[in-house]
């Protein structure tokens, strides 16, 4: 089935509005990216764009001020960022659960 002239014009217009950035990871890295994207339920493009935008926003998808605070803290402690974030989550959940047991609601802002 051939495209109509209107479809061709629409396609040209669409592609003119898009950028094209090509990456060429090694085979092992490419396979790991594909697997991670599939695990996340995203296309490779969606996965890579999301990761890139999060990094541009300051790292782990945190607002820049929060990322700055994390960076300062891990510099003082020498703790790796993922370990610190995991510990912070665990500590917050534990503290919230203690408040729930006392009949209080944790502050969420």
C-alpha positions as CSV (number, residue, x, y, z in Angstrom):
1,X,0.0,0.0,0.0
2,X,1.5,3.3,-1.0
3,X,1.4,6.5,1.0
4,X,-0.8,9.4,-0.1
5,X,0.8,12.8,-0.8
6,X,-0.9,14.1,2.5
7,X,0.7,11.2,4.5
8,X,4.1,12.0,2.9
9,X,3.8,15.7,3.7
10,X,2.8,14.9,7.3
11,X,5.7,12.5,7.7
12,X,8.2,15.1,6.3
13,X,6.7,17.8,8.7
14,X,7.0,15.4,11.7
15,X,10.6,14.5,11.0
16,X,11.6,18.1,10.4
17,X,10.4,18.8,14.0
18,X,12.6,16.1,15.5
19,X,16.2,15.9,16.4
20,X,18.3,12.7,15.7
21,X,20.9,11.7,18.3
22,X,22.6,8.4,17.7
23,X,24.5,6.5,20.3
24,X,26.7,3.4,19.7
25,X,27.2,1.5,22.9
26,X,29.2,-1.7,22.9
27,X,27.2,-4.9,22.5
28,X,27.1,-5.7,26.2
29,X,26.0,-2.2,27.2
30,X,23.4,-2.1,24.5
31,X,22.0,-5.4,25.7
32,X,21.9,-4.2,29.3
33,X,20.1,-1.0,28.2
34,X,17.5,-3.0,26.2
35,X,17.0,-5.4,29.2
36,X,16.6,-2.5,31.6
37,X,14.1,-0.7,29.3
38,X,12.1,-3.9,28.9
39,X,12.1,-4.4,32.7
40,X,10.8,-0.8,33.1
41,X,8.1,-1.4,30.4
42,X,9.5,1.3,28.2
43,X,10.9,1.5,24.7
44,X,14.7,1.9,24.4
45,X,14.1,5.5,23.4
46,X,11.8,6.3,26.3
47,X,14.2,4.7,28.8
48,X,17.2,6.6,27.4
49,X,15.4,9.9,27.2
50,X,14.1,9.5,30.8
51,X,17.5,8.7,32.2
52,X,19.1,11.6,30.3
53,X,16.5,14.1,31.5
54,X,16.8,12.9,35.0
55,X,20.5,13.4,34.9
56,X,20.1,16.8,33.4
57,X,17.8,17.7,36.3
58,X,20.5,16.9,38.8
59,X,21.2,13.2,39.0
60,X,18.8,10.7,40.6
61,X,15.8,12.6,39.4
62,X,16.0,14.9,42.4
63,X,15.4,18.6,42.3
64,X,18.7,20.4,42.1
65,X,18.5,21.7,45.7
66,X,17.9,18.1,47.0
67,X,20.7,16.7,44.9
68,X,23.0,19.4,46.2
69,X,22.1,18.3,49.8
70,X,22.7,14.7,49.0
71,X,26.0,15.5,47.4
72,X,27.2,17.5,50.4
73,X,26.1,14.7,52.8
74,X,27.8,11.9,50.9
75,X,31.0,14.0,50.6
76,X,31.1,14.3,54.4
77,X,30.3,10.7,55.1
78,X,32.1,9.0,52.2
79,X,28.9,7.0,51.6
80,X,27.9,6.1,48.1
81,X,24.8,7.9,46.9
82,X,22.7,4.8,46.3
83,X,23.5,3.5,49.7
84,X,22.7,6.8,51.3
85,X,19.4,7.1,49.5
86,X,18.4,3.6,50.4
87,X,19.2,4.2,54.0
88,X,17.3,7.5,54.0
89,X,14.2,5.7,52.6
90,X,14.5,2.9,55.2
91,X,14.9,5.4,58.0
92,X,12.0,7.5,56.9
93,X,9.7,4.5,56.6
94,X,10.7,3.3,60.0
95,X,10.1,6.8,61.5
96,X,6.7,7.1,59.7
97,X,5.7,3.6,61.0
98,X,6.5,4.7,64.6
99,X,4.3,7.8,64.1
100,X,1.5,5.6,62.8
101,X,1.8,3.4,65.9
102,X,1.4,6.5,68.1
103,X,-1.7,7.5,66.1
104,X,0.0,10.4,64.4
105,X,0.3,11.1,60.7
106,X,3.8,11.8,59.3
107,X,4.5,15.3,57.8
108,X,4.6,14.9,54.1
109,X,5.7,18.3,52.9
